[in-house]
């Protein structure tokens, strides 16, 4: 399905707004689903069993994501995203109906989590491949900013919405709400009109359709290859403190669960502000240089979190982390979108996502064990050093340091 090129800002493009609405609804549905699944698993088994149910989804996501990128490039990102949300809608509504009539065991919940993990492996690379098919290159930074705002909205609003749905009508009601949100994305995705991509042939005259072609494209590109390492290092250094270390800090400082919420809220506000800035401006001069330095500054703020006894200071520091990490992450994604040949973007998005969703979570048990041995201060310092290394590496690679986003 093709579209006429629209010379208009991203915020006024019907195609971008349809994609944004569909992504927001899908993110909201995913947040509600995760909360409902966690609650149902905890209610039906032990905490350890609930943890296993929640971990099931990560396995197919890590194993299949690279092949999901190939599928997105081969069959088209719109078709893959539409099919993914359709499956999630039907499975979630089916589970809601089952819960209204019976009490399925943990095996059924694990099976649903397995389906969702498999669908995520297809959905995430396809979402990353959509922007160049609906917006001009000089608008891709704004599209990334708008996606960041939608993501923050989905994660911040989705959890309370899921909790309210469980409180009002139980887990069956929450799954029904999640299914309805997935359903809201379907007409918007069906209405998307994508631009055709020019045929790009490999040196042997064949179309670039396989995973190996995408990896060769990454390896030979002066900006994209180093950016993949930048993404991996920043995720490895960032996810452990945020997901494991923060809970330990809250317990040690006496902040309680509400304190974790306030710190995460500070991070969310900062990241949302960074996304809003990129949405409004659409261009950051000397993009690669700014990206590298914001990573370094954000890393310093991460290291400082472990040494702040007052909750208010921790919230303010978390806001700083969110602002700088959010801006550097959005700039990195925008550079990937603009530097990558659109024919390879599904595969490249899959490689970038594999680091954050497949490799970085492996640091959780390592972070927890290290905190038990050496305490929060040294572990946060090491994590901050890894994050800073990603920024230093970006600054050290000349092609990345000089990379620029096109001006609107």
Phi and psi in degrees as a GROMACS rama.xvg file:
@    title "Ramachandran Plot"
@    xaxis  label "Phi"
@    yaxis  label "Psi"
@TYPE xy
-109.193  167.001  UNK-2
-141.554  154.232  UNK-3
-78.9685  136.376  UNK-4
-63.3422  129.729  UNK-5
-109.042  116.302  UNK-6
-87.6879  76.0797  UNK-7
-147.165  156.568  UNK-8
-60.8814  153.746  UNK-9
-58.861  -36.889  UNK-10
-69.05  -12.2043  UNK-11
-110.462  2.11228  UNK-12
-83.0948  123.276  UNK-13
-58.6601  -35.8274  UNK-14
-66.9234  -44.1568  UNK-15
-64.7314  -41.3202  UNK-16
-68.2069  -35.5139  UNK-17
-64.4357  -45.7868  UNK-18
-62.3539  -40.0713  UNK-19
-64.2514  -44.0309  UNK-20
-63.0945  -42.0863  UNK-21
-64.9824  -41.165  UNK-22
-67.2014  -39.3736  UNK-23
-63.3648  -46.5858  UNK-24
-62.0078  -40.969  UNK-25
-66.9883  -40.2395  UNK-26
-67.1159  -40.7166  UNK-27
-60.1907  -46.3  UNK-28
-61.1308  -39.3697  UNK-29
-65.8888  -40.5915  UNK-30
-64.9525  -44.2019  UNK-31
-63.9982  -42.1061  UNK-32
-61.1429  -45.829  UNK-33
-62.3003  -41.8394  UNK-34
-65.3523  -43.1901  UNK-35
-64.8484  -40.7526  UNK-36
-64.6095  -42.6664  UNK-37
-62.504  -43.7944  UNK-38
-65.1147  -43.1732  UNK-39
-64.7343  -38.1428  UNK-40
-69.0243  -41.7754  UNK-41
-66.0675  -37.8823  UNK-42
-70.1242  -26.8583  UNK-43
-101.539  0.311494  UNK-44
-162.86  -167.983  UNK-45
-80.4802  163.492  UNK-46
-56.8987  -37.359  UNK-47
-65.1406  -41.6881  UNK-48
-65.8949  -38.8126  UNK-49
-62.632  -40.0685  UNK-50
-62.2824  -38.2837  UNK-51
-65.4584  -40.6521  UNK-52
-60.5736  -44.5795  UNK-53
-68.9815  -29.4223  UNK-54
-79.1326  -18.1589  UNK-55
-58.2265  -38.8971  UNK-56
-63.8813  -27.1505  UNK-57
-71.153  -25.0813  UNK-58
-67.0032  -57.2343  UNK-59
-66.088  -28.9077  UNK-60
-62.644  -43.3555  UNK-61
-72.3125  -37.8403  UNK-62
-78.3065  -30.7563  UNK-63
-109.675  -5.41424  UNK-64
-63.1121  -39.628  UNK-65
-61.301  -39.8894  UNK-66
-72.2307  -26.9396  UNK-67
-63.139  -35.1531  UNK-68
-64.9481  -39.1037  UNK-69
-62.5318  -43.4323  UNK-70
-64.5056  -40.4814  UNK-71
-62.25  -42.0045  UNK-72
-71.2192  -33.0643  UNK-73
-79.4378  -42.3709  UNK-74
-103.167  -7.04765  UNK-75
99.2788  132.286  UNK-76
-66.1253  -35.4883  UNK-77
-62.5571  -44.4112  UNK-78
-64.0614  -39.8825  UNK-79
-70.2992  -43.2082  UNK-80
-63.7229  -42.9689  UNK-81
-62.3648  -44.2807  UNK-82
-65.0937  -39.3531  UNK-83
-63.4815  -48.0663  UNK-84
-68.4903  -29.7447  UNK-85
-64.3407  -45.0845  UNK-86
-63.0847  -44.2787  UNK-87
-63.1472  -39.1424  UNK-88
-62.3792  -50.0606  UNK-89
-65.3747  -43.4543  UNK-90
-65.2318  -42.787  UNK-91
-67.1097  -44.3284  UNK-92
-65.6848  -36.0853  UNK-93
-63.2589  -40.8315  UNK-94
-66.2097  -38.8687  UNK-95
-61.0572  -44.2958  UNK-96
-63.2313  -39.4235  UNK-97
-63.0791  -41.3518  UNK-98
-68.4858  -31.4317  UNK-99
-66.0579  -29.1687  UNK-100
-101.026  -26.6906  UNK-101
-151.547  -174.008  UNK-102
-124.338  87.4075  UNK-103
-65.7001  149.908  UNK-104
-79.762  -177.018  UNK-105
-64.3494  -27.5381  UNK-106
-61.4768  -40.4841  UNK-107
-66.607  -40.6845  UNK-108
-63.9992  -40.153  UNK-109
-64.0276  -37.6825  UNK-110
-63.901  -41.3681  UNK-111
-64.4196  -42.3287  UNK-112
-61.5572  -37.682  UNK-113
-63.5727  -41.8487  UNK-114
-62.249  -44.4165  UNK-115
-64.4653  -39.8548  UNK-116
-62.9496  -39.2171  UNK-117
-65.6898  -43.3028  UNK-118
-65.4221  -39.1551  UNK-119
-59.022  -36.3536  UNK-120
-63.1124  -24.824  UNK-121
-92.4081  -39.0501  UNK-122
-67.7505  -46.8088  UNK-123
-64.1096  -46.7325  UNK-124
-64.3852  -35.3922  UNK-125
-66.015  -39.7448  UNK-126
-60.7489  -40.8511  UNK-127
-67.3558  -22.7304  UNK-128
-90.6892  -6.86318  UNK-129
-73.3246  -43.7217  UNK-130
-51.3364  -46.9997  UNK-131
-66.0157  -13.5312  UNK-132
-89.6265  -7.55432  UNK-133
-128.049  -5.92109  UNK-134
-143.117  154.991  UNK-135
-69.6934  159.035  UNK-136
-59.3209  -36.7146  UNK-137
-76.1331  -2.56125  UNK-138
-108.084  -0.681113  UNK-139
-67.3625  -30.8121  UNK-140
-64.9029  -41.7886  UNK-141
-63.9171  -39.317  UNK-142
-61.451  -40.6252  UNK-143
-65.8384  -38.6839  UNK-144
-63.0825  -42.9751  UNK-145
-65.33  -38.1932  UNK-146
-63.9867  -39.4799  UNK-147
-61.8516  -40.9025  UNK-148
-64.2419  -43.2251  UNK-149
-63.2767  -40.9089  UNK-150
-64.3705  -44.3898  UNK-151
-64.1503  -40.4134  UNK-152
-61.0959  -44.3249  UNK-153
-63.8465  -42.5104  UNK-154
-75.7625  -36.492  UNK-155
-74.828  -42.2007  UNK-156
-83.7302  -32.0463  UNK-157
-62.9427  -43.2701  UNK-158
-64.1728  -49.7399  UNK-159
-61.6934  -36.4355  UNK-160
-63.5848  -42.4171  UNK-161
-64.0654  -42.11  UNK-162
-62.2282  -40.6012  UNK-163
-64.5247  -40.9044  UNK-164
-63.7622  -39.6942  UNK-165
-66.1238  -42.5841  UNK-166
-64.5082  -35.1337  UNK-167
-80.2386  -44.7562  UNK-168
-136.5  14.3471  UNK-169
82.0326  -177.822  UNK-170
-65.8001  -32.3277  UNK-171
-59.8962  -42.1619  UNK-172
-65.0239  -40.2334  UNK-173
-64.6178  -42.1624  UNK-174
-63.8928  -36.4489  UNK-175
-63.9977  -40.5785  UNK-176
-62.6164  -44.1343  UNK-177
-61.1434  -44.3511  UNK-178
-61.8939  -39.1401  UNK-179
-65.0427  -37.1305  UNK-180
-66.887  -42.2134  UNK-181
-59.9849  -38.8992  UNK-182
-64.1265  -32.7158  UNK-183
-63.7971  -26.961  UNK-184
-76.3234  -23.0025  UNK-185
-65.1037  -49.4415  UNK-186
-63.7424  -32.3164  UNK-187
-67.4383  -42.4995  UNK-188
-67.055  -38.8608  UNK-189
-64.5992  -27.9048  UNK-190
-85.3719  -7.30131  UNK-191
-64.1283  139.038  UNK-192
-118.035  116.446  UNK-193
-97.4864  148.105  UNK-194
-79.2378  142.188  UNK-195
-72.5946  148.96  UNK-196
-95.3573  141.78  UNK-197
-65.3514  146.431  UNK-198
-70.2294  125.043  UNK-199
-114.27  119.839  UNK-200
-101.199  147.52  UNK-201
-75.4389  168.787  UNK-202
-56.6766  -27.3494  UNK-203
-87.4474  5.76774  UNK-204
90.8216  2.26043  UNK-205
-99.2755  155.134  UNK-206
-71.6139  141.866  UNK-207
-76.4208  96.013  UNK-208
-120.09  -15.3212  UNK-209
-99.3542  169.135  UNK-210
-62.495  -38.9853  UNK-211
-61.2041  -36.5552  UNK-212
-62.5406  -42.1589  UNK-213
-64.6548  -40.6627  UNK-214
-67.1482  -37.3139  UNK-215
-64.6378  -38.4073  UNK-216
-61.1997  -42.3881  UNK-217
-64.1673  -47.8155  UNK-218
-62.8011  -34.8098  UNK-219
-90.5036  -2.29196  UNK-220
-93.273  130.247  UNK-221
-69.291  -22.3065  UNK-222
-104.449  -46.9753  UNK-223
-64.4137  -42.7305  UNK-224
-57.3512  -54.3897  UNK-225
-61.0623  -34.1148  UNK-226
-62.3096  -33.0478  UNK-227
-63.0884  -38.7243  UNK-228
-69.8748  -37.2504  UNK-229
-60.1419  -45.2282  UNK-230
-62.4315  -45.3079  UNK-231
-62.3794  -46.8425  UNK-232
-64.0351  -42.8186  UNK-233
-65.2886  -38.6854  UNK-234
-67.9798  -41.5026  UNK-235
-61.8854  -39.3678  UNK-236
-79.1572  -23.8352  UNK-237
-95.0128  -40.5088  UNK-238
-70.7523  -35.1981  UNK-239
-60.6303  -55.2352  UNK-240
-60.0134  -38.3043  UNK-241
-69.5001  -41.9991  UNK-242
-93.8435  -24.6523  UNK-243
-118.012  -51.6825  UNK-244
-63.2685  -34.1939  UNK-245
-64.3622  -39.2476  UNK-246
-64.1772  -39.6238  UNK-247
-65.8358  -43.2984  UNK-248
-59.15  -44.3281  UNK-249
-61.9158  -37.9409  UNK-250
-69.3307  -43.6148  UNK-251
-67.0421  -36.8792  UNK-252
-86.7206  -9.56449  UNK-253
77.3818  23.7864  UNK-254
-76.6087  -28.0085  UNK-255
76.042  -177.577  UNK-256
-64.5503  -35.9033  UNK-257
-64.689  -32.5967  UNK-258
-64.0449  -40.698  UNK-259
-58.733  -43.3059  UNK-260
-60.6292  -42.315  UNK-261
-65.7192  -40.5105  UNK-262
-65.6054  -44.3  UNK-263
-64.8255  -35.3669  UNK-264
-63.6397  -40.3554  UNK-265
-60.7648  -43.5411  UNK-266
-61.3043  -44.0652  UNK-267
-63.0556  -40.0026  UNK-268
-63.9788  -43.3392  UNK-269
-63.3168  -45.4132  UNK-270
-65.1152  -38.211  UNK-271
-65.0294  -38.5359  UNK-272
-63.4949  -39.2327  UNK-273
-63.9811  -42.3447  UNK-274
-64.8237  -40.123  UNK-275
-64.2765  -40.317  UNK-276
-59.9163  -45.4598  UNK-277
-68.7802  -34.1458  UNK-278
-64.1057  -41.5645  UNK-279
-75.4699  -46.9131  UNK-280
-77.2744  -44.2135  UNK-281
76.2828  -8.93376  UNK-282
-156.481  134.651  UNK-283
-119.141  114.894  UNK-284
-59.1688  146.641  UNK-285
52.6841  57.4135  UNK-286
-56.3084  -51.1987  UNK-287
-60.7917  -40.2258  UNK-288
-65.3432  -46.1841  UNK-289
-62.4687  -41.5272  UNK-290
-59.3595  -46.0944  UNK-291
-62.9961  -45.6759  UNK-292
-70.7532  -35.666  UNK-293
-66.2761  -31.9417  UNK-294
-64.5516  -42.3995  UNK-295
-65.4217  -45.3218  UNK-296
-65.2425  -42.5552  UNK-297
-60.6903  -35.361  UNK-298
-65.2579  -39.6412  UNK-299
-61.0493  -41.1993  UNK-300
-65.9213  -35.819  UNK-301
-62.2423  -45.4719  UNK-302
-62.3461  -32.0714  UNK-303
-72.1678  -24.1111  UNK-304
-56.6039  -35.099  UNK-305
-72.7301  -7.45743  UNK-306
-119.543  20.2922  UNK-307
-112.846  109.041  UNK-308
-76.8817  -28.3709  UNK-309
-86.4938  135.644  UNK-310
-62.7808  -39.3894  UNK-311
-61.4118  -42.1342  UNK-312
-66.2413  -37.5432  UNK-313
-64.5884  -40.7722  UNK-314
-63.7559  -43.5662  UNK-315
-63.2255  -40.3633  UNK-316
-67.5152  -39.9266  UNK-317
-62.3941  -38.2546  UNK-318
-60.3869  -40.8594  UNK-319
-63.6115  -42.9127  UNK-320
-59.2276  -46.7889  UNK-321
-62.1905  -40.0249  UNK-322
-63.0303  -51.2929  UNK-323
-76.2388  -42.3367  UNK-324
-67.1984  -38.6354  UNK-325
-64.4902  -41.3986  UNK-326
-67.5607  -45.0354  UNK-327
-64.93  -39.1883  UNK-328
-65.6208  -42.2124  UNK-329
-65.855  -40.2846  UNK-330
-65.3741  -39.9186  UNK-331
-62.0707  -46.1438  UNK-332
-64.0888  -39.286  UNK-333
-65.2056  -39.0654  UNK-334
-64.644  -39.5758  UNK-335
-60.5945  -43.076  UNK-336
-63.6674  -41.1866  UNK-337
-82.9212  -31.0331  UNK-338
-82.1289  -27.4289  UNK-339
-80.1842  138.514  UNK-340
-61.8584  125.312  UNK-341
-54.9363  -25.9393  UNK-342
-66.5664  -20.4693  UNK-343
-106.948  1.07787  UNK-344
-65.8939  -32.7336  UNK-345
-61.1134  -44.8947  UNK-346
-69.2286  -39.5484  UNK-347
-66.8347  -41.8173  UNK-348
-61.2335  -36.3969  UNK-349
-64.9364  -41.8466  UNK-350
-64.119  -43.0074  UNK-351
-64.9646  -41.2947  UNK-352
-70.4724  -27.7522  UNK-353
-62.012  -34.8415  UNK-354
-64.5547  -46.5634  UNK-355
-78.1087  -32.2208  UNK-356
-103.519  -17.1814  UNK-357
-113.702  -43.1703  UNK-358
-93.8875  -46.5475  UNK-359
-58.6839  -39.3817  UNK-360
-59.4687  -19.8411  UNK-361
-64.6775  -17.7654  UNK-362
-77.625  -12.2975  UNK-363
-59.8507  -55.8461  UNK-364
-64.453  -32.6494  UNK-365
-65.1404  -42.6031  UNK-366
-62.4057  -45.4706  UNK-367
-61.5269  -43.8638  UNK-368
-65.6056  -39.4397  UNK-369
-66.3749  -38.4951  UNK-370
-63.7545  -38.8228  UNK-371
-62.1214  -32.6622  UNK-372
-85.8159  -43.3472  UNK-373
-119.496  -8.49676  UNK-374
92.7418  171.286  UNK-375
-72.3452  -37.3987  UNK-376
-56.9938  -56.8684  UNK-377
-62.1828  -37.226  UNK-378
-68.1147  -43.7019  UNK-379
-63.5712  -35.2082  UNK-380
-64.6684  -43.8052  UNK-381
-64.4318  -43.1702  UNK-382
-61.2657  -43.1328  UNK-383
-62.1637  -37.838  UNK-384
-64.8216  -37.9438  UNK-385
-66.2805  -42.5573  UNK-386
-62.106  -43.4085  UNK-387
-63.6547  -35.2246  UNK-388
-61.5052  -36.2523  UNK-389
-62.3478  -41.111  UNK-390
-69.198  -40.7043  UNK-391
-63.6455  -40.092  UNK-392
-64.0477  -41.7879  UNK-393
-60.8161  -38.4065  UNK-394
-73.4038  -28.6665  UNK-395
-78.2977  -27.8728  UNK-396
-83.6563  114.854  UNK-397
-58.9829  -41.8039  UNK-398
-66.0337  -35.9538  UNK-399
-74.4999  -43.3108  UNK-400
-59.7672  -34.8189  UNK-401
-96.1075  5.3413  UNK-402
-66.3736  142.206  UNK-403
-131.378  141.117  UNK-404
-81.5777  143.647  UNK-405
-64.6593  145.018  UNK-406
-78.495  138.738  UNK-407
